[in-house]
């Protein structure tokens, strides 16, 4: 058995240090906790046996392969190209990890052992490395939530605070289970929205390619025919317009691309400012077709996140701060900020929600009932379920409306090009008949 140096505190806060034996670090931590202490640091004792050498045995010089590796010099750190490394983990992978960890802890496995089991089967290299660091932090005496907070690029504030609330209440597996359910529902809504946009995206891409082919190959051929047959006569205005657009695409493609890129960059820069972001998000909420969907998605996220945090034991003011940062829309975030100020002063949530003019009366009424009856988390989760169902219906209706609109739009464009090319031909035929 190996020996471990440990530092811990007792129930009175007195620091204690000592040495004990254990099979591994996890076993040593368990033994320290069994003694009634709270470990703050555990490290293995490195023992180097001294070889016994008699006078008759000559000393053998170790070969380079047998020599122990020299420790790295202090102050010398390994250079890591963090800007090249991908430190993100897909939400689907993180959801699976959270659900599996909740299942293992609920089955009676200690946290460190559950992390070890998941690390051995994890295929994502970023999450696997992160789990190693999480295990090291927990073995060093940190809480699981503090270890998660060291990796904000993977575990956001919502994740960390829900775990912290579960630790404080002694129900970590319950908090992880709720968090996994929250992630699954959010992932389901996101997947439906992405799937709904696949068909329109494919149709628009094919349409743009066809239009580029017409403008680059077909229209110039007709233009040359018109120049030979009309011998300088003016073309119809529609034909002139189409020919000018095709010439712009053919000969000024770099200028068009540069202008489009400049507008895109300007849009992004404006979106980084507070006022610009608020204006853009306001336009999103007021858009004719997409506005209601964006509004319902934002309200559903607000309700589900706040309900999950409150149910997990997070204080309501702290929960509102987290929801505000994860709202995804500046207008909704401002409304949540007003709710936070009202609750901080002891007022109910209904009045600031109504004053924001973002939340529909049904949501405001359900939140008011939840506050009065003390069942606010349940009411918020019901609001989120209703919003999710309405989003599904709205997306289905939009897709059924978008398909004929796209067909009509493309038909108008193609018909405009065809008519523009055939008007001069018709004039040539009529002149020939005369």
Secondary structure, DSSP 4 states (H G I P E B T S, - for coil): -EEEEEEEE-TT--EEEEEEEESSHHHHHHHHHHTT-EEEEEEEPP--PPPP--TTSPPPPPPTTTSPPPPPPTT------TTTS-----HHHHHHHHHHHHHHHHTT--HHHHHHHHHHH---HHHHHHHHHHHHHHHTT--HHHHHHT-TTTS-HHHHHHHHHHHHTT-HHHHHHHHHHHHHHHHHHHHHHHHHHHHHHHHHHHHHHHHHHIIIIIHHHHHHHHHHHSTTPPPPHHHHHHHHHHHHHHHSHHHHHHHHHHHHHHHHHHHHSHHHHHHHHHHHHH-TTHHHHHHHHHHHHHHHHHHHHHHTT--HHHHHHHHHHT-S-HHHHHHHHHHHHHHHTT--SHHHHHHHT-S-HHHHHHHHHHHHHT-HHHHHHHHHHHHHHHHHHHHHHHHHHHHHHHHHHHHHHHHHHHHHHHHHHHHHHHHHH-
